[in-house]
Amino acid sequence: MSIRLRLTLWYSVILAVTLIAFGVAIYFFVGYNTYKEMKAKIETQVNAINITSTLDMFDNFKVSPSSIFADDEIYIQVINYKKGVVQTTQNLRRLDMLLPYPEQKKVTESDEGFQELHVDKYPFLTYQHLLKQNGEVFGMLQVAAYSGREDKFLNELRTTLIFSLIVVVLIAFTLGLFLARQALRPIENVIRASNQIDNGSDLSMRIPHSGPKDELGRLTDTLNGMLGRIETTYNELDDAYKAQRRFVSDASHELRTPLTTIRGNIELLERMWLPALEAGTEQQEQEGSSLPQLSDKERQRVMLTREAMGDIAGEAKRMSSLVNDLLALARADAGYEMEKSVQPLLPLVEDVARKAQLLPRNVEWRIGNLSAIANVEVDAHADFLRQLFFIFVENAFKYTPSGYVELRAVRSGNQAGIIIKDTGIGMASKEVPHIFERFYRADESRGQTSGTGLGLSIAKWIIDEHGGSVEVSTREGEGTTFIVWLPVAFHEKINEV
């Protein structure tokens, strides 16, 4: 419920309660004054009637026209419970009616005083006086006046008040809603501008305001000032981020050439110089050649040279891998769009499975059932998709000291899933949400494996570019299972017989 509607409802409820209280007060005040004159007239007639309170004299009492009845609208009725006689004035006899009265055994003290009685559909305001002797009721005096006009007037007044209350509250609710909308229009402008900024990321937009400098006006000015500072900061950060991306991309490009040269030269030296030197040394030892034999110091120098070359080759390879990863992430940050095409998924996965056998590992490599993706086509970039699967397979080999790593496929609706399962060290559940973050290492505290923590970040980027998703199931000490889901491009082909 909006603030505008809540304010209007509160205002309407308060107004309705106030009007109801005011209407009830008016109704009872008018009703009291309307019946006041009639009650005074009835009381005057009651006081003018002199009825002896003894039973003997009451038996001889007769109700008849008398000068004490100044108004023909006053009706008198006397009930004699002992004789079962009811005496009335002539005006009641002309109407051929009797005022209702209680039976003697049902008479109580509450019957004394003014009562509202109805004869058929005609209302009467009646004063009842109990006639007693020795505490026993032997009769009743009833003095009544017709109150139809007064009742009709009060009913019309009540109807008018209720109708007026409803009309006033509805008008007040409508006007209140309109006024609340006008008063809160600057907040609508704030919301609209905020939505446009959120949807379009246009921080140059400002909230329009041409009203008075009230609370909402000051709020609008404050928000506009805040948006200005945010825009300035965002532009500065964006420029710095773009410069950083350019630096990473340029540095990666520039480093690839010297690293490739270093790796090529080291590999050339390893192929040409070390094998020949070692072969010559062995020949001298076995055949007793006349050539001067290598001393222990020279032999130690050869071993150190070989280790140094191995270290240089290993570090150059690791740096090349890191540079390639950084270049891939720089492309991702720069909004690089892959050129994808529709192609069969099974041959691509089989190619990855075949080449994975050549990767260094200490565990069994299992190729499971891949028939689920037979005749399945995906819209993909083949090289990046191979890189994606190799990242998961290499990670599985790296974090599995014993057991096996398995690759298999599943199908679920319009999704094809590639499963890479290992029996390695696994991860704690709290680490799973962070494994696709850059430079995050789940085993960093244990130091069991080497790496940069960029592989899964690149894998996540490739999955997102292909419109896929990834599921992770892991338990510490029991291994990890990754399922890469890719959307199927077309329905399965029907094999020709």
Secondary structure by P-SEA (a helix, b strand, c coil): ccaaaaaaaaaaaaaaaaaaaaaaaaaaaaaaaaaaaaaaaaaaaaaabbbbccaaaaaacccccccccccccbbbbbbbccccbbbbcaaaaaaccccccccccccccccccbbbbbccccccbbbbbbbbccccccbbbbbbbbcaaaaaaaaaaaaaaaaaaaaaaaaaaaaaaaaaaaaaaaaaaaaaaaaaaaacccccbbbbbcccccaaaaaaaaaaaaaaaaaaaaaaaaaaaaaaaaaaaaaaaaaaaaaaaaaaaaaaaaaccaaaaaaaaaaaaacccccccccaaaaaaaaaaaaaaaaaaaaaaaaaaaaaaaaaaaaaaaccccbbbbbbaaaaaaaaaaaaaaccccbbbbbccccccccccccccaaaaaaaaaaaaaaaaaaccccbbbbbccccccbbbbbbbbccccccccccccccccccccccccccccccccaaaaaaaaaaaaccbbbbbbccccbbbbbbbbbbccccccccc
